[in-house]
Amino acid sequence: MIIGLDVGGTHTDVVLFGQEGLIKEIKVPTDPADLFQSILHSLDEITSGVRFAEIRRVVLSTTLATNAIVQGQIPPVGMIVSAGPGLDPELFRTNPHYFTVSGAIDHRGREIRPLVENEIRGIAEVLKKEEIRHVGVVGKFSVRNPAHEVTIQNLLAGSFERIFTGHRIAGQLNFNRRIATAYLNTATYPIHRTFFQAVNRSLTEKGLNVPIYILKADGGTMSLESSMEFPGQTILSGPAASVIGSVAFAPADADTLVMDIGGTTTDIAVIRNRVPQLHPFGARIGGHRTLIRSLETRSIGIGGDSVVRIEGGNIRVGPERISAALAYGGTHPTPTDALFVLGKMNGGDRHKSLQGYQALAAGSGTDPEELARQVFEHACRGILAEANSLVDRINSRPVYTLQEIQEGNRIRPAHLLVMGGPASYFAEQIGKMVDFTVQVVPRCQVANAIGAALARTTCEVTLFADTEIGTVLAPEEDFEQKVGKGYTDQDALRTAAELLKKKARQMGAVMPELEIEVLERQQFNMVRGFVTTGKNIRVRVQVKPGLIMDCETVAARLAN
């Protein structure tokens, strides 16, 4: 049996999944100030009457880090950035305690300007006086040669609780994105550490001694222990969980839109042939463009509890959520209240919903029921417009490789999967507005927790070879090797695949579940004086996101 646990800002959803399917599901309030008790209570509820020996693993997803970034509640950290040829790194400043230092390495990994060690020691003293405990270190071409980052890390050692280096966090060449990635990784570390400690303490208290995994932004899992090295990868794990929770119900040969409609937001994603689509560069989080590997998603401020207003005679839904619906004791009318007014929902106080819509309709010449209908249709159209915008954004990207041309990169949705508390109501209305199939995901209210429970371990390796210099590097994996001029891109793929398998094992993967995919394969000759002197080779491979069991089995077990 597997426990899937999705820790949200408002509720924690937990499922127990076994050979026979979904055995139990619960929803409990989340107390961010006391995660230990929230998680312990969840585990108490879900394991009641269950033999611990039968539990194989626990998988968690969380929105805590994402919420902290969006709400501007991340702690202060230090950033030390070493430049190189090109733009001034001051243009990429991420936070107040941001320092640029002397020293530079060029695009082939050669030192062109040494570090000044006293400069770095002076910055360390400033950061200590400011009581900064966590520091990120980034060099412009550290993925070609991490020596400067390692030197700075060694100079800071012993003075700070945790130091994160850019070359271990992201292996791709993109200076400003790597700075942002290192910053968010460093800033979310104390938040994630609190979560990590609460989980470990809760499981110890319960006497559960099983492997623990956490869901990443790319829809895959990593061991909870390894997540302490890369806490930034857990950002956006909440939306990723909902996508993975819907994969089993997507057609095997079509493009599918996924909509997770919550109280505050709606998360939209795309699945192609049962494979969630990854962002080609990295997630954009809190205004920061990063290299954090993530699913292609879009979150919008339209949900069941979004505030409804009439402004200049026009309906406005969201993006704010001030309270629950009026029907549940809230203070402002919402789309959920519209459903109560229309008689589609029950279990709350319809009279209060009706009063709210009477007040909105006053002076407009529209009765409350008609206004409620218009509001709900407006919310559905808003969600659909954003879904179409996401598809257009994907389809408008340039095609760079022959592989992309051959496979075709245009998304043409033919199916829509809807989940979340009000999923059935939205699915019915949206189904009238589109010309393709609309389906509510089974167990839609706990699909996030199911997605977490069934996600496979994923990871990525980027490898770069320069046969003129005679080196092959994967700094993110702490790998460097000497090679001869006969080293080819095929050799690079074999090396990358072995590194990927090793990395996946370290992150907790069960080897039979690995499905390796080549994301990038490039080889360029270097010519000097009309003679080929070597090759530049770059390959990128990944374990594809997906489920730990086949989709048909999952669908059958959840449909019961």
C-alpha positions in Angstrom: 0.0 0.0 0.0 1.1 3.6 -0.7 0.1 6.8 1.2 -0.2 9.9 -0.9 -0.3 13.1 1.1 -0.9 16.6 -0.4 -0.2 19.4 2.1 -1.9 22.5 1.0 -2.2 25.9 2.6 -5.8 25.3 3.7 -6.3 21.5 3.6 -4.2 18.4 3.7 -5.6 15.6 1.4 -4.5 12.0 2.1 -5.2 8.8 0.3 -4.3 5.1 0.9 -3.8 3.3 -2.4 -3.5 -0.5 -2.6 -3.8 -3.4 -5.1 -7.5 -3.2 -4.9 -7.5 0.6 -5.7 -8.3 3.5 -3.5 -8.8 2.2 0.0 -9.4 5.4 2.0 -9.4 9.1 1.5 -9.5 12.0 4.0 -9.2 15.8 4.1 -8.0 17.6 7.2 -7.3 21.3 7.9 -3.6 22.4 7.5 -2.1 24.5 10.3 1.1 26.0 8.7 2.2 27.1 12.2 2.1 23.5 13.4 2.8 21.2 10.5 3.8 18.4 12.8 0.4 18.1 14.3 -1.3 18.6 10.9 0.7 15.8 9.3 0.5 13.5 12.4 -3.3 13.9 12.5 -3.5 13.1 8.7 -1.4 9.9 9.3 -3.5 8.9 12.3 -6.6 9.2 10.2 -5.4 7.4 7.1 -3.6 4.5 8.9 -6.4 3.7 11.4 -6.9 0.0 11.3 -4.0 -0.6 8.8 -1.0 -2.8 9.5 2.1 -0.7 9.0 4.0 -3.7 7.5 1.7 -3.4 4.5 2.6 0.2 3.7 5.3 0.3 1.1 6.1 4.0 0.8 4.8 7.5 1.6 4.8 10.3 -1.1 4.1 13.9 -0.3 3.4 17.0 -2.3 3.2 20.5 -0.9 2.3 24.1 -1.9 4.0 25.6 1.2 7.2 26.9 -0.6 5.1 28.2 -3.5 2.7 30.0 -1.2 5.7 31.6 0.7 7.2 32.9 -2.6 3.9 34.2 -4.0 3.1 35.9 -0.6 6.6 37.4 -0.3 7.3 35.5 2.9 10.6 33.9 2.1 13.5 34.6 4.6 16.5 36.8 3.7 19.5 35.0 2.2 22.8 36.0 0.6 23.8 35.7 -3.0 27.4 35.9 -4.3 27.7 36.1 -8.0 30.9 35.8 -10.1 30.6 37.3 -13.6 32.3 36.6 -16.9 32.3 38.1 -20.4 29.0 39.8 -21.2 26.2 41.4 -19.2 26.7 42.9 -15.8 25.2 40.4 -13.2 23.9 43.4 -11.3 21.1 43.4 -14.0 19.9 40.0 -12.6 19.8 41.1 -8.9 17.4 38.9 -7.0 17.4 40.3 -3.4 19.0 42.9 -1.1 21.9 40.8 0.1 23.3 40.3 -3.5 27.0 40.8 -4.2 29.1 40.5 -7.4 32.7 39.6 -7.1 35.8 39.6 -9.2 36.9 36.5 -11.1 35.7 35.0 -14.4 35.7 31.8 -16.4 34.9 31.8 -20.1 32.4 29.7 -22.1 34.9 26.8 -22.5 35.7 26.6 -18.8 39.1 28.5 -18.9 39.9 31.0 -16.1 40.4 34.5 -17.5 40.3 36.4 -14.3 41.1 35.0 -10.8 39.0 35.3 -7.7 40.0 37.8 -5.0 39.7 35.8 -1.8 39.8 38.8 0.6 36.8 40.3 -1.3 34.8 37.2 -0.6 35.9 37.1 3.1 34.8 40.7 3.5 31.3 39.8 2.0 31.1 36.9 4.4 31.6 39.3 7.4 28.9 41.6 6.1 26.4 38.7 5.7 27.2 37.4 9.2 26.6 40.8 10.8 23.2 40.8 9.0 22.5 37.4 10.5 22.2 35.7 7.1 22.4 32.0 7.6 22.0 30.7 4.0 24.0 31.7 0.9 23.7 30.9 -2.8 26.9 31.0 -5.0 26.7 31.3 -8.8 29.4 31.7 -11.5 28.5 32.6 -15.1 30.1 29.6 -16.7 30.3 27.3 -13.7 28.6 24.5 -15.8 31.8 24.5 -17.9 34.1 24.7 -14.9 32.8 25.0 -11.3 36.2 25.8 -9.8 35.3 29.4 -8.8 32.0 28.3 -7.2 33.8 25.6 -5.2 36.5 28.0 -4.1 33.9 30.5 -2.8 32.0 27.7 -1.1 35.2 26.6 0.7 36.0 30.2 1.8 32.5 30.5 3.3 32.5 27.1 4.9 32.0 27.1 8.7 30.4 30.6 8.7 26.9 29.7 7.4 24.4 27.0 7.9 24.0 26.1 4.3 25.7 27.1 1.0 24.2 26.2 -2.4 26.2 26.3 -5.6 24.7 27.1 -9.0 26.5 24.3 -10.9 24.9 21.6 -8.6 21.4 23.1 -8.9 21.1 23.5 -12.7 23.4 22.2 -15.5 22.2 24.4 -18.3 23.8 27.5 -19.7 21.6 30.5 -18.8 23.2 32.8 -16.3 20.2 34.9 -15.2 18.0 31.8 -14.8 20.7 30.0 -12.9 21.0 33.0 -10.5 17.2 33.0 -9.9 17.2 29.2 -9.5 20.0 29.3 -6.9 18.3 32.1 -5.1 15.0 30.3 -4.8 16.7 27.1 -3.9 18.5 28.9 -1.1 15.5 30.9 0.1 13.1 28.0 0.2 15.6 25.8 2.1 14.5 26.9 5.7 10.8 26.5 4.7 11.4 23.1 3.3 13.6 22.1 6.3 10.7 22.8 8.6 8.4 20.7 6.4 11.1 17.9 6.3 11.5 17.9 10.1 7.7 17.8 10.6 7.3 14.9 8.3 10.2 12.9 9.8 9.0 13.6 13.4 5.4 12.7 12.5 6.4 9.4 10.9 8.7 8.6 13.8 5.9 9.3 16.2 3.7 6.9 14.3 6.4 4.2 14.1 6.3 4.2 10.3 9.7 3.2 8.9 9.1 3.3 5.2 10.7 5.1 2.2 9.5 8.7 2.0 9.3 10.6 -1.3 8.3 14.1 -2.2 6.8 15.3 -5.5 8.8 17.8 -7.7 7.6 20.5 -10.1 8.2 18.1 -13.0 5.7 15.6 -11.8 8.2 13.1 -10.6 9.4 12.1 -7.1 12.6 12.2 -5.2 13.5 10.9 -1.8 12.7 13.3 1.0 16.4 13.1 2.1 17.7 14.2 -1.3 15.1 17.0 -1.5 17.1 18.8 1.2 19.9 19.3 -1.4 17.4 20.7 -4.0 14.4 22.2 -2.1 13.6 24.5 -5.1 12.5 21.5 -7.1 9.5 21.0 -4.7 8.1 24.4 -5.8 4.9 23.9 -7.8 4.6 20.3 -6.6 1.0 21.0 -5.9 0.0 21.7 -9.5 2.2 18.8 -10.7 0.4 16.4 -8.4 -3.0 17.2 -10.0 -1.6 16.6 -13.5 -0.1 13.3 -12.6 -3.4 12.3 -10.9 -5.1 12.7 -14.2 -2.7 11.0 -16.5 -4.4 7.6 -16.3 -7.6 9.1 -17.7 -6.1 10.8 -20.7 -6.4 9.2 -24.1 -3.3 7.3 -25.3 -3.2 9.0 -28.7 -4.5 12.6 -28.2 -3.7 15.9 -26.6 -5.5 16.6 -23.4 -6.2 19.7 -21.3 -6.2 19.4 -17.5 -8.1 21.8 -15.3 -7.7 21.6 -11.5 -10.4 24.0 -10.2 -9.9 24.9 -6.6 -11.2 27.5 -4.2 -8.7 30.2 -5.1 -7.1 29.3 -8.4 -7.5 27.0 -11.4 -4.3 25.2 -12.6 -4.2 24.3 -16.3 -1.8 21.9 -17.9 -1.4 19.8 -21.1 -0.9 16.1 -21.5 0.2 14.6 -24.9 -0.3 10.9 -25.4 -0.4 10.4 -21.6 2.9 12.2 -21.1 2.7 15.5 -19.2 4.3 18.4 -21.1 7.5 19.9 -19.5 8.4 23.5 -19.8 11.3 23.7 -22.3 13.4 26.1 -20.2 12.1 26.1 -16.6 9.4 27.4 -14.3 8.6 31.1 -13.8 7.9 31.5 -10.1 7.1 34.7 -8.2 8.4 36.8 -11.1 11.7 34.8 -11.4 12.6 33.0 -14.6 14.3 29.8 -13.4 15.9 26.6 -14.6 13.7 24.6 -12.3 12.4 21.6 -14.3 8.6 21.8 -14.2 5.5 20.8 -16.0 3.9 23.2 -18.4 1.2 24.8 -16.3 -0.7 28.0 -15.9 -2.4 29.2 -12.7 -5.1 31.8 -12.8 -7.1 33.6 -10.1 -10.5 32.0 -10.9 -11.9 29.4 -8.5 -15.0 28.5 -6.6 -14.4 31.0 -3.9 -13.2 33.9 -6.1 -14.8 37.2 -5.3 -17.5 38.3 -7.7 -18.0 42.0 -8.4 -19.9 44.2 -10.9 -17.6 47.0 -12.2 -18.9 49.5 -14.7 -21.8 47.1 -15.5 -19.4 44.3 -16.2 -18.9 41.0 -14.3 -15.5 40.5 -12.7 -14.6 37.1 -11.1 -11.4 37.1 -9.0 -8.5 37.1 -8.9 -8.9 37.6 -5.1 -10.2 35.1 -2.7 -11.3 36.9 0.5 -13.3 34.2 2.2 -15.4 31.1 1.7 -18.7 31.3 -0.2 -21.6 33.1 1.5 -23.3 29.7 1.6 -20.6 28.5 3.9 -20.4 31.6 6.2 -18.2 33.8 3.9 -18.5 37.6 3.4 -18.5 38.0 -0.4 -20.5 36.4 -3.3 -18.6 33.8 -5.3 -19.1 31.4 -8.2 -19.9 28.7 -5.6 -22.8 31.0 -4.4 -24.0 31.2 -8.1 -24.3 27.5 -8.1 -26.4 27.6 -4.9 -28.6 30.3 -6.4 -29.2 28.2 -9.5 -30.1 25.2 -7.3 -27.1 23.1 -8.5 -25.4 22.8 -5.1 -26.7 22.1 -1.7 -25.4 21.5 1.8 -24.9 25.2 2.5 -27.1 28.2 3.2 -28.8 29.1 -0.2 -30.6 32.0 1.4 -27.3 33.8 2.1 -26.1 33.2 -1.5 -29.4 34.5 -2.8 -29.1 37.7 -0.6 -25.6 38.3 -2.0 -26.7 38.0 -5.6 -29.8 40.2 -4.9 -27.4 42.9 -3.7 -25.2 42.5 -6.8 -28.2 42.6 -9.1 -29.8 45.6 -7.5 -30.2 48.4 -10.1 -29.0 46.3 -13.0 -32.5 45.2 -14.2 -31.3 41.6 -13.8 -32.8 39.1 -11.4 -30.4 37.1 -9.1 -30.9 33.8 -10.9 -30.0 35.4 -14.3 -27.0 37.1 -12.8 -25.8 33.9 -11.2 -26.1 32.2 -14.6 -24.0 34.9 -16.2 -21.4 34.9 -13.4 -20.9 31.1 -13.7 -20.7 31.3 -17.5 -18.2 34.2 -17.2 -16.0 32.2 -14.9 -16.0 29.2 -17.3 -15.2 31.4 -20.3 -12.3 33.0 -18.3 -10.9 29.6 -17.6 -11.3 28.5 -21.2 -9.6 31.6 -22.5 -6.6 31.0 -20.3 -6.5 27.4 -21.5 -6.5 28.5 -25.1 -3.8 31.0 -24.3 -1.6 28.3 -22.8 -2.0 26.2 -25.9 -1.2 29.2 -28.2 1.9 29.9 -26.1 3.1 26.3 -26.6 2.3 26.3 -30.3 4.0 29.6 -30.9 7.4 28.5 -29.7 10.1 28.1 -32.4 11.2 24.7 -33.5 14.9 24.2 -33.1 15.6 20.5 -33.9 14.9 18.0 -36.6 13.4 15.7 -34.0 10.8 18.4 -33.1 9.9 18.8 -36.8 9.6 15.0 -37.3 7.5 14.5 -34.1 5.3 17.6 -34.6 5.1 20.1 -31.9 1.6 21.6 -32.3 -0.9 20.9 -29.5 -4.5 20.2 -30.6 -6.6 19.4 -27.6 -9.3 16.8 -28.2 -10.1 15.9 -24.6 -10.5 17.9 -21.3 -10.1 16.5 -17.8 -11.6 18.4 -14.9 -10.8 17.9 -11.2 -11.2 19.8 -7.9 -14.2 20.3 -5.5 -16.6 22.0 -8.0 -15.3 19.9 -11.0 -18.6 18.3 -12.0 -20.4 21.7 -12.2 -17.7 23.4 -14.2 -17.3 20.4 -16.5 -21.0 20.4 -17.4 -20.9 24.1 -18.3 -17.5 24.0 -20.1 -18.7 21.0 -22.1 -21.4 23.2 -23.7 -18.7 25.7 -24.8 -16.2 23.3 -26.5 -16.3 20.8 -29.3 -14.3 18.0 -27.7 -14.9 15.5 -24.9 -15.1 16.7 -21.3 -14.6 14.3 -18.4 -14.5 14.6 -14.6 -11.6 12.8 -13.2 -12.7 10.0 -10.8 -12.0 10.9 -7.1 -11.5 14.4 -8.3 -11.4 16.0 -4.9 -8.3 14.0 -3.9 -6.7 13.7 -7.3 -3.6 15.7 -6.1 -2.9 13.1 -3.3 -3.5 10.2 -5.8 -1.1 11.8 -8.2 1.6 12.1 -5.5 1.1 8.5 -4.5 1.5 7.1 -8.0 4.2 9.4 -9.5 7.4 7.8 -10.6 10.9 9.1 -9.8 12.2 11.5 -12.4 15.5 13.3 -13.0 17.6 14.9 -15.8 21.3 14.9 -16.7 23.0 17.5 -19.0 26.5 16.5 -20.3 28.9 18.6 -22.2 32.1 17.4 -24.0 34.9 19.4 -25.6 37.2 17.0 -27.4 39.7 19.7 -28.3 40.4 20.3 -24.6 39.8 16.6 -23.9 37.1 16.8 -21.2 33.6 15.7 -20.6 31.6 17.4 -17.8 28.4 17.1 -15.9 29.0 19.5 -13.1 25.5 19.1 -11.7 26.4 15.5 -11.1 30.0 16.3 -9.8 31.3 14.4 -12.8 34.4 15.2 -14.9 36.4 12.8 -17.2 39.3 13.0 -19.7 38.4 11.9 -23.2 40.2 11.5 -26.5 39.4 13.2 -29.8 37.5 10.2 -31.0 34.8 10.7 -28.3 31.4 11.0 -30.1 27.8 12.0 -29.3 26.9 8.3 -29.0 29.6 8.0 -26.4 28.2 11.0 -24.6 24.7 9.5 -24.6 26.0 6.3 -23.0 27.8 8.3 -20.4 24.8 10.5 -19.7 22.5 7.4 -19.5 24.7 5.8 -16.8 24.8 9.1 -14.9 21.1 9.3 -15.1 20.6 5.8 -13.8 23.0 6.5 -10.9 21.2 9.8 -10.1 17.8 8.1 -10.2 18.9 5.4 -7.8 20.2 8.1 -5.4 16.8 9.9 -5.6 15.0 6.7 -4.7 13.9 5.2 -8.1 13.0 1.6 -8.5 15.0 0.7 -11.5 12.3 -1.2 -13.6 10.3 2.0 -13.7 12.9 4.0 -15.5 12.0 5.2 -19.0 14.9 7.2 -20.5 14.3 9.8 -23.1 16.8 11.9 -25.1 15.8 15.6 -24.8 18.8 17.1 -26.7 21.7 15.8 -28.8 24.0 18.3 -30.5 27.5 18.0 -32.0 29.5 20.8 -33.6 32.9 20.6 -35.2 35.6 23.1 -34.2 37.7 24.2 -37.2 41.0 26.0 -37.0 42.9 26.7 -40.2 40.6 24.6 -42.3 41.3 21.6 -40.0 38.8 20.0 -37.6 40.5 20.2 -34.2 37.7 18.8 -32.0 34.0 18.6 -31.3 31.6 20.3 -29.0 29.0 17.8 -27.8 26.0 18.5 -25.7 23.4 15.9 -24.7 20.5 16.0 -22.2 18.5 13.0 -21.1 15.7 12.5 -18.6 13.5 9.9 -16.9 10.1 10.7 -18.3 7.3 11.7 -15.8 4.5 9.3 -15.5 3.0 6.7 -13.2 4.6 3.7 -11.4 2.0 1.4 -12.9 0.3 1.3 -16.3 -2.6 3.7 -16.9 -5.2 1.0 -17.6 -4.6 -0.5 -14.2 -4.8 2.8 -12.4 -7.9 3.8 -14.2 -9.7 0.6 -13.5 -8.8 0.7 -9.8 -9.9 4.3 -9.4 -13.2 3.7 -11.3 -14.3 1.1 -8.7 
